[in-house]
Amino acid sequence: MEKLYKFPLKMHIGKPAKAIVEVGDVIKRGECIANEDGLGAKIHSSVNGVVRKITKNLIEIKADEIQSSEFVKIKECDSLIDYVIEAGVVGAGGAGFPTHVKLQAKIPKGYIIANCVECEPALKHNVYLIENYPQLVIKGIEYAMEATGAQRAYIAIKGKNKRAIEVLKKTLKNNKIEIKELRDMYPMGEERAIIHEIFGIWLRPDQLPLDANCVVLNGETLANITRAVDERKPVIDKDLTIIGKLKSGNKPNVELQVPVGTSFKSLIEKYGGIDGEYGEVIIGGPYTGNAQNINSSWVTKTSGGAIVTIPLPKFEDNMGLLVCACGNDEERLRDVAKKMGANVVGVTKCKNLEVIRGVNKCKTPGHCPGQVQGIIYLKNLGAKRVLISNCSDCSNTVMCCAPKMSIPVYHHTDHVFRTIDHTLTRRLPME
């Protein structure tokens, strides 16, 4: 059976890349197959093979039967930033912002922040990377400091990750880089939340970390910077977590350096496949990931992983939706409600939510002013229960009022967390 790899031309913020290959071309692993077109990033093949199809959205490559870990190296460059451009490095944490743009900032009195928080529960590959290859992240920080002129850096990581912190302490020799242990809550990995934890200041929703004299880079992104400079390796592989209702069990399976373009179905089958009846296959994390068809889901530069869930419960009554900027959007909540068989009677938004350039943003991520008004509004519309997508603190405020109004609460992550035996988002301790 032929093995196909699919490369979306938009794995990043900005414009889709432009294909520079043609159908029938013989391609080597590491070879550039699409160039950036304005704001964007280059795309390289992760396999040896033949281009089988090109559309306006993707390039499909039929892989050779025999593959190799060797790759075509990017060209030698005159500057660190040029290496990052040639390698097609983008934010690996999910946003996919072209990394070279961030590194062009000049912050001689500022800070590099390594975002090693691994914000989404269930995903474990970032911490695993640090535990096993800390030098890749640390050297990436030093390269980022060199590019931006930053004189200091922080490694932001949840304090619960004791082993990773110990490994960092043993490996870290640069006294300009400091480890900052953060609380275990969601969305502690949000850039403005990290800056608040470190510096005690809140950036407005329309501000960027640069407004606090900071450049924030994901841990895997930093490792990719190191690989680009030291190995001249393009971004052709991705770290992932495969977890959920699998025949191998519901514990996390970390996959380091999976070729981009790999089908998620093949990764799930590696762990025995799906264990019986299931609810969804979520690509990404529990809070911000979305359910996708297992037969048409492919690894990209920003993929976090795949979660196979238990079936969703059936709530065939009136339901209200409470949308939070820190969790998923209204479309995802409607998708969950539909799968439950519920009738959506109304939608409201967290009072901390602002829409900035078409994107939901929280004023103070992880710090919620209360949701009583929203719950009352949905109850008055006839909601018999509410479906929420809130952060840890926001969910606490919902749980402090909704049950008193005899309104049951379902968080859109509940079926995910029940699958993997994780604590539900309910009146969680905030320290």
NORNORMO-V966683 format. One line per field, one symbol per residue. ss: DSSP state (H for helix, E for strand, C for the rest). psi: psi as a letter, one per 30 degrees, with the letter a starting at -180 (. if undefined). A space follows every 10 residues. Layout:
ss->???
psi->???
This chain:
ss->CCCEEEEECC CCCCCCCEEC CCCCCEECCC CEEEECCCCC CCEECCCCEE EEEECCCEEE EEECCCCCCC CCCCCCCCCH HHHHHHHCCE CCCCCCCEHH HHHCCCCCCC EEEEECCCCC CCCCHHHHHH HHHHHHHHHH HHHHHHHHCC CEEEEEEECC CHHHHHHHHH HCCCCCEEEE EECCCCCCCC HHHHHHHHHC CCCCCCCCHH HHCEEEEEHH HHHHHHHHHH HCCCCCEEEE EEEECECCCC CCEEEEEEEC CCEHHHHHHH CCCECCCCCC EEECCCCCCE ECCHHHCECC CCCCEEEECC CCCCCCCEEE EEECCCCCCH HHHHHHHHHH CCEEEEEEEC CCEEEECCEE EECCCCCCCC CHHHHHHHHH CCCCEEEECC CHHHHHHHHC CCHHHCCEEE ECCHHHHHHC CCCCCCCCCC C
psi->kkkkkkjkfi glkalklkkg llkfkkklkf kkfklkibja llklkflkak kekkafflkk kjklekllfl lkkllklfle eeeeeefhkl jffeegkkef eeffkjifga kkjjjgeiek lekgfeeeee efhefeeeee eeeeeeefgk fllkjkkkff ieeeeeeeee ekfjffkkkj kllilkiffk eeeeeeeefg kkklfgllef fghkkkkkee eeeeeeeeee fhkljflkkl kklbilfflg lkjkjkhkkk fkkfeeeeff hfakjbkldl jkjaleeflk klkffhkkka fgkeakjkll kklkiiakkk kjkkffblae eeeeeeeeff gljjflklkk ffkkjjhgkk kkeikfjkfl geeeeeeeef fgkflkklgl leeeeeeeff eeefghjkkk kffefeeeeg hkklijhkkg .
